[in-house]
């Protein structure tokens, strides 16, 4: 009798999308050139543009849309037509919006202040629609008001169709226009601007967050604004920072990973702060929106759905257990990274490829499928090869969510699938000491060891 062990490490960390048009071009990063879309940096006091590339190219704003939603909420507060303690009710239409959202029960409401915090810390789509219906009666009517306000502010290439930034090809903006909106928020509502620094808040006993990672990456200079993502436009950000009494606003579009976007914005601010403003640079309102359109899809849906590891959501699947969380892993099937690692470990004991060999991620029938199906198939293949599974041991590497409260449920499910007593299933968890994509809370890795006798 012989025993075989296989250690498998699985992390969802790669991106393979190819840009559709020339508006995507390489920018420098610590790991080498990475593709990016338009960007610019502007001096908030003078309006001078310090750095820019393709700032007038049309782009889907994604959740940067919520900056205009917030602008209009600020208008109502300033005019006295709305109070921070006012109730914000949720219609069935608002509650039905896809994640990221608060996921409120029927009849549950929040305050206007909590709504503002949720728009920043959670980028809550249901809250944006609730504000639209509260302020204008319907989301289409609110979108018209958003567009009219954009025109008034000088955002000449911006059109809004919804309050949250969910995909809509007719919803367009430019880096130039989003910089103008950020400057307007700073100038028109200094008394409310601090809401853009919201990292987390409590809704009852539930902590809502996390907020914008850029605030931590560029501390103590960064002081707020917003991020956004849809597959079409990639990862986008508008940020503000104050250094030596001087405030700059920067915009960056079209990244394929959130961490690369945030790292680039830090470097963009450093570059821009090193430049002087002598009055001879073009002003932001003098930049032209040239009408050119951005790429049809920064991350094509097939790749967007199979590679993303930090998709907004309300739960993550680990060890066959659904764990409530502010984000979800989005990859092959239900992206249960622990069961994927264990499946590959079992297949490795018989030299039978990996999970993608038997269940290709390109096959649409496996999209969203429960990963326990793959684990069960691997177990059957081991038995058919004359093997007997003795025990398995799994380690989850993650900052969040906490695994301890769900360990017993994971052990029971894996034991059931593999025909093992739960005591033969080890589940451990560790952090990555704040390093890498795991340390930033943007992903999860898993290691699995399977002991099989033949």
C-alpha positions as CSV (number, residue, x, y, z in Angstrom):
1,X,0.0,0.0,0.0
2,X,1.3,3.4,-0.9
3,X,0.2,6.9,0.1
4,X,0.2,10.0,-2.1
5,X,-0.1,13.6,-1.0
6,X,-0.5,16.6,-3.1
7,X,-0.3,20.2,-2.1
8,X,-2.4,22.6,-4.2
9,X,-2.3,26.4,-4.0
10,X,-5.0,28.3,-5.8
11,X,-5.4,32.1,-6.1
12,X,-7.6,34.2,-8.5
13,X,-5.0,36.8,-9.5
14,X,-4.6,37.0,-13.3
15,X,-6.0,39.2,-16.0
16,X,-5.9,38.5,-19.7
17,X,-8.2,41.0,-21.4
18,X,-7.2,42.7,-24.6
19,X,-8.1,46.3,-25.2
20,X,-10.6,46.9,-27.9
21,X,-9.4,50.4,-29.0
22,X,-6.3,52.5,-28.9
23,X,-7.6,54.6,-25.9
24,X,-6.1,51.8,-23.7
25,X,-2.3,52.3,-23.5
26,X,0.5,51.2,-21.2
27,X,1.4,53.1,-18.0
28,X,4.3,52.4,-15.7
29,X,3.9,50.2,-12.6
30,X,6.3,48.7,-10.1
31,X,5.8,45.3,-11.8
32,X,6.2,46.7,-15.4
33,X,3.9,48.4,-17.9
34,X,0.1,47.9,-17.4
35,X,-2.8,48.9,-19.7
36,X,-4.8,51.9,-18.7
37,X,-7.4,54.3,-20.1
38,X,-7.6,58.1,-19.9
39,X,-6.3,60.0,-16.9
40,X,-5.6,63.6,-15.7
41,X,-4.5,65.6,-12.6
42,X,-5.7,69.1,-12.0
43,X,-4.9,71.8,-9.4
44,X,-8.1,72.5,-7.4
45,X,-7.2,76.2,-6.7
46,X,-6.3,77.3,-10.2
47,X,-8.0,74.7,-12.4
48,X,-4.7,74.1,-14.2
49,X,-4.3,70.7,-15.8
50,X,-0.9,69.3,-14.7
51,X,-1.0,65.9,-16.4
52,X,-3.5,64.4,-18.8
53,X,-3.9,61.7,-21.5
54,X,-7.1,61.3,-23.6
55,X,-9.1,63.2,-20.9
56,X,-11.9,64.0,-23.5
57,X,-12.5,60.4,-24.5
58,X,-16.0,59.1,-23.7
59,X,-16.2,56.4,-21.0
60,X,-18.8,54.6,-19.0
61,X,-18.6,56.2,-15.5
62,X,-19.8,53.0,-13.6
63,X,-20.2,53.9,-9.9
64,X,-18.5,57.3,-10.3
65,X,-22.1,58.1,-11.3
66,X,-22.9,58.2,-7.6
67,X,-20.8,61.4,-7.3
68,X,-23.5,63.2,-9.2
69,X,-26.2,61.4,-7.1
70,X,-24.4,62.7,-4.0
71,X,-24.1,66.2,-5.5
72,X,-27.9,66.4,-5.9
73,X,-28.4,65.1,-2.4
74,X,-26.0,67.8,-1.1
75,X,-28.1,70.4,-3.1
76,X,-31.2,69.3,-1.3
77,X,-29.5,69.4,2.1
78,X,-28.1,72.8,1.5
79,X,-31.5,74.1,0.4
80,X,-33.1,72.7,3.5
81,X,-35.4,70.5,1.5
82,X,-33.8,67.4,3.0
83,X,-32.2,66.8,6.5
84,X,-29.5,64.3,7.4
85,X,-31.9,62.6,9.8
86,X,-34.7,62.3,7.3
87,X,-36.0,58.8,6.5
88,X,-34.9,57.2,3.2
89,X,-37.4,54.6,2.2
90,X,-36.8,51.7,-0.2
91,X,-39.2,50.7,-2.9
92,X,-39.3,47.1,-4.3
93,X,-37.5,48.6,-7.4
94,X,-34.7,49.9,-5.2
95,X,-34.4,46.8,-3.2
96,X,-34.2,44.7,-6.4
97,X,-31.0,46.4,-7.6
98,X,-28.0,44.1,-8.0
99,X,-25.0,44.3,-5.7
100,X,-23.2,46.1,-4.4
101,X,-26.0,47.1,-2.0
102,X,-27.2,47.2,1.6
103,X,-29.7,44.3,1.2
104,X,-32.4,45.8,3.4
105,X,-35.5,43.8,4.4
106,X,-38.9,44.8,3.1
107,X,-40.2,47.9,4.8
108,X,-36.7,48.7,6.3
109,X,-35.5,52.3,5.9
110,X,-32.3,54.2,6.8
111,X,-31.5,57.9,7.3
112,X,-30.3,60.3,4.6
113,X,-26.9,60.4,6.4
114,X,-26.6,56.6,6.4
115,X,-27.5,56.7,2.8
116,X,-24.6,59.0,2.0
117,X,-22.3,56.9,4.0
118,X,-23.5,53.8,2.2
119,X,-23.0,55.4,-1.3
120,X,-19.3,55.9,-0.4
121,X,-18.4,53.0,1.9
122,X,-20.5,50.3,0.0
123,X,-21.2,52.0,-3.3
124,X,-24.8,50.8,-2.7
125,X,-26.9,50.6,-5.8
126,X,-30.1,50.2,-3.9
127,X,-29.4,53.4,-2.0
128,X,-28.7,55.4,-5.1
129,X,-32.0,54.3,-6.6
130,X,-33.8,55.1,-3.3
131,X,-32.4,58.6,-3.4
132,X,-33.4,59.0,-7.0
133,X,-37.0,58.1,-6.2
134,X,-37.0,60.3,-3.1
135,X,-35.8,63.4,-4.9
136,X,-37.4,63.1,-8.3
137,X,-40.2,60.5,-8.0
138,X,-38.5,58.0,-10.4
139,X,-35.0,57.0,-11.5
140,X,-35.5,58.1,-15.1
141,X,-36.7,61.6,-13.9
142,X,-33.7,61.8,-11.6
143,X,-31.3,60.8,-14.4
144,X,-32.7,63.8,-16.4
145,X,-31.9,66.1,-13.5
146,X,-28.5,64.6,-13.3
147,X,-27.8,65.3,-16.9
148,X,-29.2,68.8,-16.7
149,X,-26.9,69.5,-13.7
150,X,-24.0,68.1,-15.6
151,X,-24.7,70.6,-18.4
152,X,-24.9,73.4,-15.9
153,X,-21.6,72.5,-14.3
154,X,-19.8,72.4,-17.7
155,X,-19.7,68.6,-18.1
156,X,-20.3,68.9,-21.8
157,X,-20.0,65.2,-22.7
158,X,-21.8,63.6,-19.8
159,X,-25.1,61.8,-20.1
160,X,-26.8,59.9,-17.2
161,X,-29.4,57.2,-17.5
162,X,-29.5,55.9,-13.9
163,X,-28.4,57.0,-10.4
164,X,-26.0,54.1,-9.6
165,X,-23.8,53.5,-12.6
166,X,-25.1,50.1,-13.5
167,X,-24.2,49.2,-17.1
168,X,-25.9,51.3,-19.8
169,X,-24.1,52.1,-23.1
170,X,-25.9,55.5,-23.2
171,X,-24.4,56.6,-19.8
172,X,-21.2,58.3,-20.7
173,X,-18.7,60.8,-19.3
174,X,-15.0,61.8,-19.7
175,X,-12.1,62.2,-17.3
176,X,-12.3,65.9,-17.9
177,X,-16.0,66.0,-16.9
178,X,-15.5,63.9,-13.8
179,X,-12.7,66.2,-12.6
180,X,-15.1,69.1,-13.1
181,X,-17.7,67.3,-11.0
182,X,-15.1,66.6,-8.2
183,X,-14.1,70.3,-8.2
184,X,-17.8,71.3,-8.0
185,X,-18.4,69.0,-5.0
186,X,-15.4,70.6,-3.2
187,X,-16.4,74.2,-4.0
188,X,-20.1,74.0,-3.6
189,X,-20.4,71.8,-0.6
190,X,-17.4,72.1,1.7
191,X,-19.6,71.4,4.7
192,X,-20.6,68.0,3.4
193,X,-17.4,66.9,1.6
194,X,-16.2,64.8,4.5
195,X,-18.7,62.1,3.6
196,X,-16.3,61.2,0.8
197,X,-13.9,60.0,3.4
198,X,-16.3,57.4,4.8
199,X,-14.4,54.1,5.2
200,X,-17.0,52.3,7.2
201,X,-20.0,52.9,9.4
202,X,-22.5,50.9,11.5
203,X,-26.1,50.2,10.4
204,X,-27.5,48.8,13.6
205,X,-25.0,46.1,14.6
206,X,-23.8,45.6,11.0
207,X,-20.5,47.2,10.0
208,X,-20.8,48.5,6.4
209,X,-17.6,49.0,4.4
210,X,-14.8,48.9,3.4
211,X,-14.3,52.2,1.8
212,X,-11.8,53.5,-0.8
213,X,-8.4,51.7,-0.3
214,X,-6.7,54.7,-2.0
215,X,-7.3,56.7,1.2
216,X,-5.0,54.3,3.1
217,X,-2.5,53.9,0.3
218,X,-1.9,57.7,0.0
219,X,-2.3,58.6,3.6
220,X,-2.1,61.2,5.1
221,X,-2.6,63.2,1.9
222,X,-5.7,61.5,0.3
223,X,-9.0,62.7,1.6
224,X,-11.7,61.1,-0.5
225,X,-14.1,60.8,-3.5
226,X,-15.0,57.6,-5.4
227,X,-14.2,54.4,-7.3
228,X,-16.3,52.6,-9.9
229,X,-16.3,49.4,-11.9
230,X,-18.3,47.8,-14.7
231,X,-16.8,45.3,-17.2
232,X,-17.1,47.8,-20.0
233,X,-15.1,50.5,-18.4
234,X,-12.8,48.6,-16.1
235,X,-11.7,49.9,-12.7
236,X,-12.0,53.7,-12.4
237,X,-11.3,56.3,-9.7
238,X,-11.6,60.0,-8.9
239,X,-9.4,61.0,-6.0
240,X,-8.5,64.2,-4.1
241,X,-5.3,64.8,-2.0
242,X,-3.9,67.7,-0.1
243,X,-0.1,68.1,0.3
244,X,1.7,71.1,1.8
245,X,-1.6,73.1,1.7
246,X,-2.2,72.4,-2.0
247,X,-5.1,70.3,-3.2
248,X,-5.1,68.3,-6.4
249,X,-7.9,66.2,-8.0
250,X,-7.0,63.2,-10.2
251,X,-9.0,60.9,-12.4
252,X,-8.0,57.5,-13.9
253,X,-10.0,55.1,-16.0
254,X,-9.8,51.7,-17.6
255,X,-7.7,49.5,-15.4
256,X,-8.1,45.8,-15.3
257,X,-7.3,45.5,-11.6
258,X,-8.3,47.6,-8.6
259,X,-4.9,47.4,-7.0
260,X,-3.1,48.6,-10.2
261,X,-5.5,51.5,-10.5
262,X,-4.9,52.6,-7.0
263,X,-1.1,52.2,-7.3
264,X,-1.2,54.3,-10.5
265,X,-3.2,57.1,-8.9
266,X,-0.6,57.3,-6.1
267,X,2.1,57.7,-8.7
268,X,0.0,60.2,-10.7
269,X,-0.4,62.4,-7.6
270,X,3.3,62.2,-6.8
271,X,4.1,63.3,-10.3
272,X,1.5,66.1,-10.3
273,X,2.5,67.5,-6.9
274,X,6.1,67.8,-8.2
275,X,4.8,70.2,-11.0
276,X,4.3,73.9,-10.4
277,X,1.3,75.9,-11.4
278,X,2.4,79.2,-12.9
279,X,-0.8,80.1,-14.7
280,X,0.4,79.1,-18.1
281,X,-1.1,75.6,-18.2
282,X,-4.5,75.0,-19.8
283,X,-7.5,75.1,-17.4
284,X,-9.7,72.1,-17.0
285,X,-12.6,73.8,-18.6
286,X,-10.5,74.6,-21.6
287,X,-9.8,71.0,-22.3
288,X,-12.0,69.7,-25.2
289,X,-14.2,66.7,-25.0
290,X,-13.3,65.3,-28.4
291,X,-16.2,62.9,-28.9
292,X,-14.0,59.9,-29.3
293,X,-15.3,56.8,-27.6
294,X,-13.4,54.5,-25.3
295,X,-13.0,50.7,-25.7
296,X,-16.2,48.7,-26.3
297,X,-15.1,46.5,-23.4
298,X,-12.1,46.9,-21.1
299,X,-12.9,43.5,-19.6
300,X,-15.0,41.4,-22.0
301,X,-17.8,39.7,-20.1
302,X,-16.3,36.2,-20.5
303,X,-13.0,37.3,-19.0
304,X,-14.6,39.7,-16.5
305,X,-16.7,36.9,-15.1
306,X,-14.0,34.3,-14.9
307,X,-11.1,36.2,-13.5
308,X,-12.4,39.0,-11.2
309,X,-11.6,38.4,-7.6
310,X,-13.1,41.4,-5.9
311,X,-16.6,41.7,-7.5
312,X,-19.0,43.7,-5.3
313,X,-21.5,41.4,-3.7
314,X,-23.1,40.3,-0.4
315,X,-21.5,36.9,0.2
316,X,-18.5,34.6,-0.6
317,X,-18.5,30.8,-1.0
318,X,-15.8,29.0,1.0
319,X,-15.7,25.3,1.6
320,X,-19.2,24.9,0.3
321,X,-20.6,27.4,2.8
322,X,-22.1,30.8,1.9
323,X,-20.5,33.5,4.2
324,X,-22.1,36.9,4.2
325,X,-19.5,39.5,3.1
326,X,-19.3,42.9,1.4
327,X,-17.6,41.4,-1.7
328,X,-17.7,38.1,-3.6
329,X,-15.1,36.0,-5.3
330,X,-16.0,35.9,-9.0
331,X,-14.3,33.2,-11.0
332,X,-14.8,29.7,-12.3
333,X,-18.3,28.5,-11.2
334,X,-19.1,29.9,-7.7
335,X,-15.4,30.7,-7.2
336,X,-15.1,28.6,-4.1
337,X,-11.4,28.8,-3.9
338,X,-11.1,26.3,-1.1
339,X,-13.0,23.5,-2.9
340,X,-11.1,24.3,-6.1
341,X,-7.8,23.8,-4.3
342,X,-9.0,20.6,-2.7
343,X,-10.4,19.3,-6.1
344,X,-7.0,19.9,-7.7
345,X,-5.2,18.2,-4.8
346,X,-7.2,15.1,-5.2
347,X,-6.8,15.0,-9.0
348,X,-3.1,15.5,-8.5
349,X,-2.8,12.2,-6.5
350,X,-3.8,10.3,-9.7
351,X,-2.2,12.6,-12.2
352,X,-5.5,13.5,-13.8
353,X,-5.1,17.2,-14.6
354,X,-7.0,19.9,-12.7
355,X,-10.4,21.3,-12.4
356,X,-10.2,23.2,-15.7
357,X,-9.3,19.9,-17.5
358,X,-12.7,18.3,-16.6
359,X,-14.8,21.4,-16.2
360,X,-13.5,24.1,-18.6
361,X,-14.3,27.6,-17.4
362,X,-15.1,28.6,-21.0
363,X,-18.1,26.2,-20.9
364,X,-21.2,28.3,-19.9
365,X,-22.8,25.3,-18.2
366,X,-20.3,25.7,-15.3
367,X,-21.0,29.4,-14.8
368,X,-22.2,29.8,-11.2
369,X,-22.2,26.1,-10.6
370,X,-21.6,24.7,-7.1
371,X,-18.0,23.7,-6.6
372,X,-19.0,20.7,-4.5
373,X,-19.9,19.1,-7.9
374,X,-16.2,19.3,-8.9
375,X,-15.1,17.9,-5.6
376,X,-17.4,15.0,-5.8
377,X,-16.2,14.2,-9.4
378,X,-12.6,14.2,-8.2
379,X,-13.4,11.9,-5.4
380,X,-15.0,9.4,-7.8
381,X,-12.0,9.5,-10.1
382,X,-9.7,8.8,-7.2
383,X,-11.8,5.8,-6.1
384,X,-12.0,4.5,-9.7
385,X,-8.2,4.6,-9.8
386,X,-8.1,2.3,-6.8
387,X,-7.5,5.0,-4.2
388,X,-9.0,5.6,-0.8
389,X,-9.1,9.1,0.6
390,X,-7.7,9.1,4.2
391,X,-7.9,12.7,5.2
392,X,-7.7,16.2,3.7
393,X,-6.4,19.4,5.2
394,X,-7.1,22.9,3.9
395,X,-5.7,26.3,4.7
396,X,-7.5,29.6,3.7
397,X,-5.3,32.6,3.4
398,X,-7.5,35.7,3.8
399,X,-7.8,38.9,5.7
400,X,-11.6,38.7,5.5
401,X,-14.1,37.1,6.0
402,X,-13.5,35.3,9.3
403,X,-13.5,31.6,8.8
404,X,-13.7,30.4,12.5
405,X,-17.5,30.6,12.9
406,X,-18.0,28.5,9.7
407,X,-15.3,25.9,10.2
408,X,-17.7,23.1,11.5
409,X,-20.1,23.6,8.6
410,X,-17.2,23.4,6.1
411,X,-15.9,20.2,7.7
412,X,-19.3,18.6,7.6
413,X,-20.0,19.5,4.0
414,X,-16.5,18.3,2.7
415,X,-16.8,15.2,4.8
416,X,-20.2,14.4,3.3
417,X,-18.9,14.9,-0.2
418,X,-15.8,12.8,0.3
419,X,-17.3,10.1,2.5
420,X,-15.1,11.1,5.4
421,X,-15.8,11.7,9.1
422,X,-15.7,15.5,9.8
423,X,-12.8,14.8,12.1
424,X,-10.7,13.8,9.0
425,X,-11.2,17.2,7.5
426,X,-8.9,19.9,8.6
427,X,-9.8,23.6,8.1
428,X,-7.4,26.3,9.1
429,X,-7.2,30.0,8.3
430,X,-4.4,32.6,8.3
431,X,-3.8,36.1,7.1
432,X,-1.1,37.3,4.7
433,X,0.1,40.1,7.1
434,X,-1.5,42.8,4.9
435,X,0.8,41.8,1.9
436,X,-0.2,41.4,-1.7
437,X,-3.8,41.1,-3.1
438,X,-4.8,38.9,-0.1
439,X,-3.4,41.5,2.3
440,X,-5.4,44.2,0.7
441,X,-8.6,42.3,1.2
442,X,-9.0,42.0,-2.6
443,X,-8.9,38.2,-2.8
444,X,-8.5,34.9,-1.1
445,X,-6.0,32.0,-1.6
446,X,-6.3,28.4,-0.4
447,X,-4.0,25.5,0.1
448,X,-5.1,21.9,0.2
449,X,-3.4,18.6,1.1
450,X,-5.0,15.3,0.3
451,X,-3.8,11.9,1.7
452,X,-4.8,9.0,-0.5
453,X,-3.8,5.3,-0.2
454,X,-3.6,2.8,-3.0
